[in-house]
Amino acid sequence: AQSVTQLGSHVSVSEGALVLLRCNYSSSVPPYLFWYVQYPNQGLQLLLKYTTGATLVKGINGFEAEFKKSETSFHLTKPSAHMSDAAEYFCAVSEDNDMRFGAGTRLTVKP
Amino acid sequence: ETGVTQTPRHLVMGMTNKKSLKCEQHLGHNAMYWYKQSAKKPLELMFVYNFKEQTENNSVPSRFSPECPNSSHLFLHLHTLQPEDSALYLCASSQGGQGLYNEQFFGPGTRLTVL
């Protein structure tokens, strides 16, 4: 069965700084991987997804993630943080008939 | 309406009340989900319906009763809740099946407060 680990429940960056949110997964087969974002009192919104092909995936709002099979990782990055990026981010893996979510990482952006 | 909608967005109820949460998806999906999201806790999957059949019930107390009359609608009936049931309840849908088709689309949630 698959599982997801997000390192760091809370990440704080300054506006304009690099954003790096870490996600590691375990899966017995090539996985489908997702990043979702959740703003306060809202549902989860898909940021990006990896299915097959190119391992660097670009998503909305300037975010991207790279699938590294050897490291079983799917870290989320953004070169320059914006105040509007403050939210909770969830990594998820899909395998068989199931989707598993990580515990989430809360991103704070300081002015 | 597009995507996944949930009503009401906010609900306050006493422990003896009976209420229902409603979810509707306009995406032509075949699977629907209820999640509970409490402060500082991971997302908890409660129920899964595939083609109107309940396929997963993660040891949810019987005071929560799901209903899926068709593939577009999902309800969560609530009765005699406890204060610890206060949370954001999220509904999601997916196409159903394996892998990519489990990409889930979420509604905005219902913020439930139990007094």
Interface residues (C-beta under 8 A of the other chain):
Chain A: Y32 F34 Y36 N41 Q42 G43 L44 Q45 L46 K49 T51 F90 A92 S94 E95 D96 N97 D98 M99 F101 G102 A103 G104
Chain B: V4 Q6 P42 L43 N50 T55 L88 L90 A92 S94 G97 Q98 G99 L100 N102 E103 Q104 F105 F106 G107 P108 G109 R111
